[in-house]
Amino acid sequence: MAPEQELGELLRRAGWTVGTAETCTGGLIVHRLITVAGSSAYVRGGVVAYHNDLKTGLLGVDPAVITAHGVVSEATALALARAARATLGVDLALATTGIAGPPDPARRSRKPVGLVYVAAAWPGGERCERHQWPSQERLANMTASAGAALALGIAAVRAALAAGG
């Protein structure tokens, strides 16, 4: 079963909704979620907050988090997930931030291509994973990151269901 289908079944079982705050995945997570027939029962939507003013303005991420930790960081990924959960009014929020690639000599960041943080926030929990994808290719890193976010969502809902939530 595809991860988006598995997550959908778990969300239905839990009675939860899902939304996303995506940067480096550019909407790919929510795209995969809505390819499942009947996903309107649990998908509320997603925000592609590529520019920092959308992260802080639209989603309400504290600019101090970005200043202190950088856009591509665990702290920012968790802040995005929390903000998406609140802004979209969902039970489970998935978020990504990272450097998809390819290498760009003009890029100011010293962080490597393929570095991505994937986060989830849900009632009573949150989690962030750091990934360093080996590819220098943009779409490969975006696809891997979206898959990691769906897997994290599956783990979060499974844990909540096991705990009686």
Sequence and secondary structure as in RCSB ss.txt:
>XXXX:A:sequence
MAPEQELGELLRRAGWTVGTAETCTGGLIVHRLITVAGSSAYVRGGVVAYHNDLKTGLLGVDPAVITAHGVVSEA
TALALARAARATLGVDLALATTGIAGPPDPARRSRKPVGLVYVAAAWPGGERCERHQWPSQERLANMTASAGAAL
ALGIAAVRAALAAGG
>XXXX:A:secstr
  HHHHHHHHHHHHT  EEEEESTTTTHHHHHHHTSTTGGGTEEEEEE  SHHIIIIIS   HHHHHHH SSSHH
HHHHHHHHHHHHHT SEEEEEEE      TT    S TTEEEEEEEETTEEEEEEEE S   HHHHHHHHHHHHH
HHHHHHHHHHHHTT 
